[in-house]
Amino acid sequence: MDEGKTVNDRYSVLGVAVSAHNMDTVVDKAIRAAHERTGLSISALAVHGIMLAVSDSELRTRINRLDIVTPDGQPVRWALNILYRTRLQERIYGPDLMLEVCARARDNGLSIFMFGSTHDTLAKLARNLKTRFPDLAIVGMQPSRFRSASADERASDLQRITESGADIVFVGLGCPRQEVWAYENTQRLSLPVIAVGAAFDYHAGLKNEPPKWIQRAGIQWLHRLVQEPRRLYKRYLLLNPAYITLLLLQAVRLRRFPVEDAGEPVACLRPS
């Protein structure tokens, strides 16, 4: 299959520009942006996020304008390797990315701010992170309002983050709200903003991560479905088969998925 050319290793997976970076590269970019006080938007995106973007062109445009979209789920990593032969050895899993960035932030004297979830979750998350990284500077936390914020509230949130002196912002609003938030606010903050999904709940100890073999096998979705069947059954039992079907159509070039409104050229499979 034709790989095409791309400036920043970004490739079309059903029209979503996914970055074929390894963990070290993503963490390096985040730490560099923090030192330079430069806006850098990062999202760890799984199949659920890809499929939401497929069905919503406005969301797809916003996600494609993020600086880095990593393959959070194994099926997204497999898509990069099958369609483009990227030979990506690992997915960039949101909870792991958060820990790696926290470790490097601690080593570099950089501070973090956590935005999203609940007061209780943030308190437990902060306590657990300080246990794991005693010297990590956590300079602020802002829970979600679980509703649309007014213009004044949005401005107040950004002011609070800025005044905290934070160098890095983690966002845990859930997909796709966190991606939209990162898209809208990263350049206003001039900081790295990293959307990490369920990482807040996992590292707060509110949800149990599956064993590593389940993660490597790409069936973490099944583990989550068993834990929360009522909330997640539509997401996994409907979206996963649709993802596989569309990916097969892209692979055999019966359907094209060009990336629109991305910030730089993105590799797409060329028609035969």
Secondary structure, 3 states (H helix, E strand, C coil): CCCCCCCCCEEEECCEEEECCCHHHHHHHHHHHHHHCCCEEEEEECHHHHHHHHHCHHHHHHHHCCCEEEECCHHHHHHHHHHHCCCCCCCCCHHHHHHHHHHHHHHCCCEEEEECCCHHHHHHHHHHHHHHCCCCEEEEEECCCCCCCCHHHHHHHHHHHHHHCCCEEEECCCCCHHHHHHHHHHHHHCCEEEECCCHHHHHCCCCCCCCHHHHHHCCHHHHHHHHCHHHHHHHHHHHHHHHHHHHHHHHCCCCCCCCCCCCCCCECCCCC
